[in-house]
Each structure stands twice: as structure tokens, then as C-alpha cells.
């Protein structure tokens, strides 16, 4: 059981680090507001693997104004 938990946690951190590298090279961008938790130093590693609780930079109405169809 201990090995399973360590493998899951290790895989989670490995995916988080890989996504952080992709973000560094411009393959991914974060659209959150500047005061979102994911812009804090140590927490930014988990930005892409913990998608709950983010603060979007634009509301739905603002997005509709930016992308008229």
C-alpha cells in the first residue's frame, strides 16, 4: 500500500513538473487573475494538476466582449 501511495504522489509531482516546464517554454499559459493562488511561488507548480479554486482574469461577460461572434 505504501508503494502505491508513493507512486501516485510521485506521478502527480512528475506531471506537475512537466506541465511547469511546458509553461516555461510557452506551450501553456495561465489565464488567471494576478491575485489567484496559482501565481504564488511554491504553489505555481501545481497550477495545471489542481484545477479547482482558480480566479479567472475575465468574467463570462468580459470574455463575450473580447470574442464577438
C-alpha positions as CSV (number, residue, x, y, z in Angstrom):
1,X,0.0,0.0,0.0
2,X,2.8,2.4,0.8
3,X,4.5,1.8,-2.6
4,X,1.2,2.6,-4.3
5,X,0.7,5.9,-2.4
6,X,4.3,6.9,-3.1
7,X,3.9,6.0,-6.8
8,X,0.7,8.1,-7.1
9,X,2.2,11.1,-5.3
10,X,5.4,10.8,-7.3
11,X,3.4,10.6,-10.6
12,X,1.4,13.6,-9.6
13,X,4.5,15.7,-8.9
14,X,6.1,14.5,-12.1
15,X,3.1,15.6,-14.2
16,X,3.1,18.9,-12.3
17,X,6.8,19.5,-13.1
18,X,6.3,18.5,-16.7
19,X,3.5,21.0,-17.1
20,X,5.5,23.7,-15.4
21,X,8.3,23.1,-17.9
22,X,5.8,23.3,-20.8
23,X,4.5,26.6,-19.4
24,X,8.1,27.9,-19.2
25,X,8.6,27.2,-22.9
26,X,5.3,28.9,-23.8
27,X,3.3,25.7,-24.7
28,X,0.8,26.6,-22.0
29,X,-0.4,29.9,-20.5
30,X,-2.4,30.6,-17.4
31,X,-5.4,32.9,-17.8
32,X,-5.9,33.5,-14.1
33,X,-6.1,36.9,-12.3
34,X,-2.8,38.1,-10.8
35,X,-4.1,37.6,-7.2
36,X,-5.0,33.9,-7.9
37,X,-3.4,31.3,-5.6
38,X,-1.6,29.7,-8.6
39,X,0.6,32.7,-9.1
40,X,2.3,32.3,-5.7
41,X,5.8,31.0,-5.6
42,X,5.6,27.4,-4.4
43,X,2.1,26.7,-5.4
44,X,2.6,27.6,-9.1
45,X,4.0,24.1,-9.6
46,X,0.5,22.6,-9.1
47,X,-1.3,25.1,-11.3
48,X,-2.1,22.6,-14.0
49,X,-2.8,19.5,-11.9
50,X,-5.1,21.1,-9.3
51,X,-7.7,23.0,-11.4
52,X,-10.1,24.0,-8.7
53,X,-10.3,27.3,-7.0
54,X,-8.8,29.5,-9.7
55,X,-9.8,33.1,-10.2
56,X,-10.3,33.9,-13.9
57,X,-8.9,37.1,-15.1
58,X,-12.1,37.9,-17.1
59,X,-15.7,37.2,-16.3
60,X,-18.0,35.5,-18.8
61,X,-19.4,38.8,-19.9
62,X,-15.9,40.2,-20.5
63,X,-14.9,37.2,-22.5
64,X,-18.0,37.6,-24.7
65,X,-17.0,41.2,-25.4
66,X,-13.4,40.2,-26.2
67,X,-14.6,37.4,-28.6
68,X,-17.6,38.6,-30.6
69,X,-19.1,36.1,-32.9
